[in-house]
């Protein structure tokens, strides 16, 4: 789905690089530094599910917080 600012939603199939991702609506959160945000996730008891990954000139990580919530942080 696109809007005036660009892509806002998409569909990703569970194969290839994404085969190990759990089924969910994956939210992307823009952060100042994805690497630092991923490191903070680990420090607070979460985990990195995937990453770092480069896409469209940007870096992102898919993370899971200690309660099980999954999202992507990108910069």
C-alpha positions as CSV (number, residue, x, y, z in Angstrom):
1,X,0.0,0.0,0.0
2,X,1.4,3.4,-0.9
3,X,0.5,7.0,0.2
4,X,1.9,10.4,-0.6
5,X,5.0,9.7,1.6
6,X,5.7,6.3,0.1
7,X,5.1,2.7,1.1
8,X,3.2,2.2,4.3
9,X,2.4,-1.5,4.2
10,X,3.4,-4.7,2.4
11,X,3.1,-8.5,2.4
12,X,6.1,-10.7,3.1
13,X,6.1,-14.4,2.5
14,X,7.6,-16.8,5.0
15,X,10.3,-18.2,2.8
16,X,14.0,-17.4,2.1
17,X,15.4,-14.9,4.6
18,X,12.0,-14.7,6.2
19,X,11.4,-18.4,6.7
20,X,12.2,-18.2,10.5
21,X,10.1,-15.2,11.3
22,X,6.9,-15.8,13.2
23,X,3.6,-15.0,11.6
24,X,2.6,-11.5,12.7
25,X,1.9,-7.9,11.6
26,X,5.4,-6.5,11.6
27,X,5.6,-2.9,12.6
28,X,8.7,-0.8,11.6
29,X,9.8,1.9,14.0
30,X,12.3,4.5,12.7
31,X,15.1,5.1,15.3
32,X,18.2,7.2,15.2
33,X,20.5,4.2,15.3
34,X,19.2,0.7,14.7
35,X,22.4,-0.9,15.9
36,X,22.2,0.9,19.3
37,X,18.5,0.1,19.6
38,X,19.2,-3.6,18.9
39,X,22.0,-3.6,21.5
40,X,19.6,-2.0,24.1
41,X,17.1,-4.7,23.3
42,X,19.6,-7.3,24.3
43,X,20.6,-5.4,27.5
44,X,17.0,-5.3,28.6
45,X,16.4,-9.0,28.1
46,X,15.1,-9.2,24.6
47,X,16.5,-10.8,21.5
48,X,17.5,-10.1,17.9
49,X,15.5,-12.3,15.6
50,X,17.1,-11.0,12.4
51,X,19.7,-8.5,11.4
52,X,21.4,-6.4,10.8
53,X,19.8,-6.3,7.3
54,X,20.3,-3.6,4.7
55,X,17.3,-2.7,2.5
56,X,16.9,0.4,0.4
57,X,20.0,2.0,1.9
58,X,18.8,1.6,5.4
59,X,19.6,-0.8,8.2
60,X,17.1,-2.7,10.3
61,X,16.8,-5.4,12.9
62,X,13.8,-7.5,13.8
63,X,13.6,-7.8,17.6
64,X,11.5,-9.5,20.3
65,X,11.1,-7.8,23.6
66,X,11.1,-9.9,26.9
67,X,7.3,-10.2,26.8
68,X,7.3,-11.6,23.2
69,X,6.3,-8.6,21.2
70,X,8.0,-8.4,17.8
71,X,8.9,-5.3,15.8
72,X,11.6,-3.9,13.5
73,X,13.8,-1.0,14.3
74,X,15.4,0.8,11.3
75,X,17.6,3.8,10.6
